[in-house]
Amino acid sequence: MPTLDLAVKETLVAPWVDWARRATQGRRLLEAGTYALTEGAIAAGCRIFAGYPITPATDIAEYMSKRLPQVGGYYMQCEDELAGMHACAGGSLGGLKAMTATSGPGYTLMHDAYGWAVTNEIPMVVVDAMRVGPISGITGAPGQGEFYVARYCTHGGNFETIVLSPSSVQEAFWLTIDAFNLAERFRTPVTILTDQVISDMWEDLFLPDDYAGLDFVVPRKHNLMMPFFPVGGAELDVAPNVIGHGTGVCVSAYTHTEEGYDIEEMEAQWAQTYRLINKVRHNRTECTRYETVGLDDAEVVAVAYGANARTVKTGVLEARRRGVRAGFVRPITLWPFLDELYEADRHYVVCELNYDGQLVREVMRAAPDKGKVHFMGKSAELHTVAEVVAGLEGVARSGRLPELPYIWTQVR
């Protein structure tokens, strides 16, 4: 096959493209992803962290225990992840930006508290550093098994979530600021789905000198007026009530009135559900972040997120060098799902770090031809460039993936 022009169009849609241009004064470090996540939280104004240590997220807690006292913040070592999530909710209701961090087993334990924060519209950030599963799996191996868990992160349904995923140490810093901004704007918990590779990897990291001067950080707003909950509407940026200012704030796990009191009336349930879903759906463009390469002429597109997207992108560029009309899509916003990235009628090869197939199911739903969506699942290791190239060449040549060691292609 002829060699294609490698000067392909690359697009990165994310607010930190502009932020990086504006924050020119700073220092360059060689640091880990967990350090970048911590500094991103501090830069965003996080002043309380509560959690329980678990690999590969423990370093975030360790860094936070050192950094928060330096900026007048609070670190809480809790008895478990559920308590950590509730403590963050309490801190946020008290007027502080809050964050917790965990891995898959702890993320599951948080889900009742997550739902409590969702229904009471409490802004906070939750970092899930994914590792291979099921359950505890291997603590030092990456996985992508919480794609759906992050979407349906509590019981009962009737809500939308916002989930972001970085693919580099530098992006982990900017994306954490972004997650706090979205949490404040939408008044909801925002999950950062990172993984063992991003958490533990050391890379070049630029940090601005003056966090206080970052004008793109969304500040915490304090509402000292009643009512607390704007039940029924989908408007954004309605500041939460603050505990300790004589407002009589009330929060509940049940369907509630505008004042926060329990109520068993269907009209109130419908109004609350409408708001929790549509404040995200009606404003989903504010959450849209993604990267694409070579989509103008692509006949087969590789799809990947997180650390795995790095080798997949390199594989796409190598496949193009060999003459394959290949493209690349990296969803940074995982939820709400970006259907529009998969509307073109072409082949999609979804590379993810699990064998059961999760992201691929959403691509199948969004793509015009389900039969042109192919799954390359791998467990505990990133896809190699050679595997990606072989997959893209196989689909381009015959419309089918070749058989490759340790790669699963079946989606049941």
N, C-alpha and C positions, 0 to 999 in steps of 0.2 A: 504494500500500500504506500502511496506517496506521503512524504512528510508534510504535515500541516504547518501553517504559520503559527508559531508559538506566542506571538504577541496578541494573546486573547484578551477579551474584555473581562476585567475583574471588578466586582461590585461588592462593597461592604456597606450595608445599611445599619447604622448604629450611631447613637448620639456621641459616643466617645471619639469618633473620627474628628469631630469638631473640637471636642474637649482637648484632645492631644495637641492640636494646633495652637490652642490658646494657652495651655499650661506649659510654657516654654522654659521657665526657670525651675530647675530641680536637680536631682542627683541620680546617678545610675548605680545600681547595685546588682550583685549576683545573689538571687534569693529564691526561696521555694514558693510554690503556689499558695501554701497555707499562710505564709507571711504576706503575700500580695492580697489575699482575701482579708486578712486582719487589717492591713493598712487601708484598704479600700473602705472598710467599715468605719475606721477612725476618721478618715477623710470625709465620709458621708455624715458624720455627727453621731455615730453610735456611742452611747454612753452606758449601756448595760449589756452584759453577756452572762447568760445563765445556761449551764449545760452539764453534761456528763462525758468523761473521756471515752473515746472509741477510735481505733485505727481505721482509716487514715486521716481522721479529723482532729485527733488529740492536739496536734501542734497549734491549731487555731485557738483552742482553749488556753494553751500555755502562753502563746503570744499575747492573747487578750488579758491574761492575768497580770502581765507586765505593763502593757500599754495603757489600759484603762485608768489605773491610778495616776498615771502621768498626765492625763487630760481631765481629771476630775470625775471619772466614771466609776462604775461598780462591776466587779466580777463575782459571780456566785457559782460555787461548786455545789451542784445539787445531787440528791440521792439517786436520781434516775432521769431519763430523758423527758418523761411526762412532766415531772416537776420543773425541769428546765424550761420547757415550752410555756407552762403556766406562769412561771416567774417572769419570763420575757413579756407575756401579755400584761401582767400586773405592772411591770416597769414602763411599758408603752402607755398604758392607761394613766400612769403617773406623770407622763410628759416627756419620757426619755425615748430616744430611738434605741431599739433592742434587736439583738441577734443571738441565735444559737447555732450550733454546728454538731453534726453527727454523721453516721454512716447508716447503711440500710437497716440493720437490726434496731438501732435507736430511732430511726425515722418512723418505723412502723409503730413503735411505742408512743410516739408523739401524737398519733392521729386523733385521739379524742380531744386533746388540747388544741390541735390545729383547727378542728371544727368549731370549737368554742371561740377561737380568734376570728375565724371566717364569719360566723354569724353575727358577732359583735363588732365586726369591721375594725379590727385592731391591727394597725400597721406594724410589721416586723419582718425580719429576713431570716430564713432558715437555710443553712448550707448542708447539703447531703453529699458527702464525698463517697461516691459509689464504689463498692468492691464486688468481686465476683461472688455469686451465690449458687444455690439458695441458702437462706439463713446466714450463718456466719461465714461460710465459704472459705476463701483464702484471704487473710487480712492484707497481704501485700500484692494482690493482683487486681487489675481494674475490671470493672463490669459496668453494664448499662441495663440493669434489671429493674430500675425504679421509674422508668418512663411513664408507665400507667399509674404506678403508685403515687407519683407526684401530681398527676391530674386528679385522681380520685383519692385525695389524701385524708378523707374522713368519711364517716358513714352518713347515710341519709340523703345524699344527692342534693340537688337544687342549689348549686353554686358553680362558679367558674374559678379557675386558678391561673396564676401567672408564674411561669417557670422559665428560667434562663440557664444557658450552659456555656461556659468559656472553653476555649481551646488552647490557651497559652497562659503563662504566668502574668504577662503584662495585661492581657485581656481580663484576667481574674480581678485585677485591681479596679479597672474602669467599670467592669460589669457589676461589681459589688456596690459601687456608688449608684449605678443605674438601678439596681434592685431596690435600694433604699428609696430612691426617688419615686419609683413605681409604687412601692408600698405606701408612701405618703400620699401620692396622687390618687390611688385607687382605694386607699384605706382597706388593705387586705394583707395577709402574709404573702410574701414572695419567696419562692424556693430557688436556690442556686443549685443545679445538679452538676456538680463537678465529679471527679473520679480520682482513683488512687494515683494515676500518672500525673495529672495536673497538680494534685495536692503535694506530692513528694518531689516533683521535678524542680531542679534549679535552673533558672534562666535569667537573661538580662531583664532588669526591671527598672523603669523610670518612675520616680516619685516626685511630684511637685513639691517645692520648698514650703509653700504657705497654704496649708489646708484651709485655713480660715478665709483665704481670699478666693476660694473656688466658687465663682458666682453661679455655676450650674448645679450646685447642690440644693435640692428642695428642702427648705427649712420645716421644722415641726411647727404646726399651727395649733394654737390652744383656743378651744371654744369654751367660753365661760357662760354660755347662755343655754337655756333649754328650748326645744327638746334636743335630745342627743341624736336619735336616729331619724334620718329623713326617709321614713318608710315609704316605699312605692316608687320613688324616682330613680333615675339612672345617672344623675349628675355626679361629677367628680369633685375632689378637693374640698369636701365638707369636713372640716376639722373635727376630731374626736373631742368629746368632753374630757375634762381632766379631773382626776381624783384629788381631793384636798383643797378645793377652792370654793366650797360651800354650794356646789351645784347639785348635790344629792344624786350623783351619777349612779345608775344601776345597770348592771350587765347580767345576762342570763343565757343559759344554753338553750332555752326554749324560744318558740315564737314570741315576739315581744311587741309592745307598744312603742311609740316614739320616745317615751320616757324610760324604756328598758324593762318594763314590768311584764311578767308572763301573761299570756292571753291565749285562750283556746277559741279563736274565731277564724273561720276560713278566709274571710276578707283580709285579715292581717297576715295570714300565712301566704296568700297569693301575692300580696304587696311586697312582703319581705323577700320572697323568692324572686320576684321580678327584678328587684333591685340587685340582689346578690349576683344574678346571672347577667343582667343587661348593663350594669355599670362597666363590665368588662367587654361584653360583646359589642355594645354600641360605640365603644371607644378603642377597639382592638388595634387600630392603626397606631395608637400611641405606644403599643407594646411590640411593634414589629421590628425585629432585628434579624438579619441574615447575611450570608456571604454567598456569592455565586462566581463561577469561573466558566467562560466559554459557552454560555447558553445560546449565543446568537446562531451558531451552526451545529450545535450538539445533536447527535442522533441517539446517544446513550449517555445518561447522566448518573454519576455516582452520588449517593446521598449519605452523609455521615455527620455526627456531631461530637463535641467534646474532644478529648485527646486523640481519639481514633480518626477524626477528620484530618489530622495533620498528614498521616501516611496515605490516607485515601486521596487527598488533594495532590500529593506528590505523584501518586499512581496515575491520576488523571492527566497530569502534565506529561508524564512519560508515555502514556498511551497516545496522546496527541502527537508526540514526537515520532511515534511509530506509524502514524497515519490514521488512527481511530478518531472519528469525530466525537470526542468525549467532552462532557461538561461536568460541573461539580456544583452541588448545593449543600451548604451547611446551615441548617436552621439554628440560630442562636436562641430565638424564642421557641421553646418547645410547646408551650401552651400559653395562650390560645394557639391552636395549630394553624400553620400558615398554608392553607389549601392552595392559595394562588401560586405557590412555587411549583406545583405539580400539575398544572392545567394543560400544558402542552402535550400533544399526542406523540410520545417517544418512549424509548425504553428507560427504565429507572433501575439502578442496581443499589439496593439499600444495604449498607455495611454497618452492622451494629454488634456490640459486644454482649450478645446473648444468643442462645440457641432456640429460644421459643418464638422470637420474632415479635417486636412491639412497635417500634417506629414504622416498620414495613407495613403493618396493618393500616395505619393512618394514611400512608402514601397510596396504598391500594384503594382506599376509600376515596381519596381526592383525585387520583389520576383518571383520565377518561377511559383507559383500557387497562383493566386489572391484570390481564394476561401479559402485559408488558412490564410489570413490576416484578423484580427478581430480588431474592433474599440471599445475602452472604453473611451468615451468622458465624461468629467466632466467640470462644469463651476464654477469658483470663489473659489474653494477649491481644495487642493491637494487630490489625491487619497489616501484612507486609506490603511493600510497594509491588513486589512480584505477584502476589495474590490479586491485588486490585487490577493490575495490568492484564493478567490472565482472564479475570472475570469480564472486563470491558471488551477485550478482544473476542472472547467467546460469544458474548451477546451481540456484538457488532457483526460477527461473521455468520452466526447461525440462529440468533434470537434466543439462545439458551446459555446458561452458565456451565462451564466445564466442571468435572469432578476434581476437587482439590482437597488435600489432606486437612483435617480439622475444621473444614468449612461445611456448615449445614445450609442447605438451600430449600428445604421444605417448610412451608407455613401451613399448619393445620387449622 
